[in-house]
Amino acid sequence: MNFNHMRVAIRGGGDLASGIAYRLHRAGFPVLILELQHPMLVRRSVSFGSAIAEGSIVVEGVTALQVSSVDEAITIQGKEQIPVLVDPDADSLESYRPSVLIDARMLKTAPAAHLFRAELSIGLGPGFTSPDHCDAVIETNRGHHLGRVIWQGSAEADTSLPEQVMGHESPRVLRAPEEGRVRSLASIGNILEAGDAIARVGDHLITAPFRGVLRGLIADDQYVPAGIKIGDIDPRADRSYAFEISDKSLAIGGGVLEAILSRLMVLHGRSIHETG
């Protein structure tokens, strides 16, 4: 089945958004990612948004490239790659005209209304309620409902607690102890022992709380506010996990794919809403 006529736009290029982009791209949908000028990405090795800083990135065999216009984005899509455009206000939607618009910024608050209305709009996680803010909400909280499509209602409230892995919960997530500039002292994929230096934020040294692999770390020289997530340690200490899309991201991507295929019918080269 050919979905080339069904353009998809994703606001945000972090790891969850990239799991969605990966699944839709593999299924044959042309995807455009809209990002900030300086995205604050933690799992940079598996985030298509990293193309903004690096020019390009390959995640599990899929290439994303930074582009400067919608026309260039469409050309890149024709080469079976994912374009990433700096467009924090989504001004390009009027010219791109996506059939599906996905808000994957994980703002965790109710989004501001946008003038552009796609045939299908999808919101990720807390802050979204269907049908008030979008047509469908995808559950992002780990647990029994992860990746489920919600056509009426809201996602679970934000708990601010990371998933527990091998008995480790909050310490897995590294947060900025103060406002300041990040100075990296380790690299994504490094196996760290407890106490090993990871980064400095301002005058504070951040060290590994236990043995594990550094799965994510915000870009060097990034200026961050106090309390924001800047790193992620996985106690399973498997380096491959730092360079592969997570099970959570793929589950959410599967939910988005379900929402699109169950709500839209492809008929004679155009998409229409299901009836009934």
Beta strands, then each sheet from edge to edge (+ up, - down):
strand 1: 8-11
strand 2: 31-35
strand 3: 56-59
strand 4: 62-67
strand 5: 82-86
strand 6: 100-103
strand 7: 120-124
strand 8: 129-130
strand 9: 136-138
strand 10: 149-150
strand 11: 153-154
strand 12: 173-175
strand 13: 180-184
strand 14: 191-192
strand 15: 197-201
strand 16: 204-207
strand 17: 212-217
strand 18: 223-224
strand 19: 229-234
strand 20: 264-267
strand 21: 270-273
sheet 1: 3+ 4- 5- 2- 1- 6- 7- 9- 10+
sheet 2: 8+ 11-
sheet 3: 12+ 19- 17+ 14-
sheet 4: 16+ 15- 13+ 18-
sheet 5: 20+ 21-
end
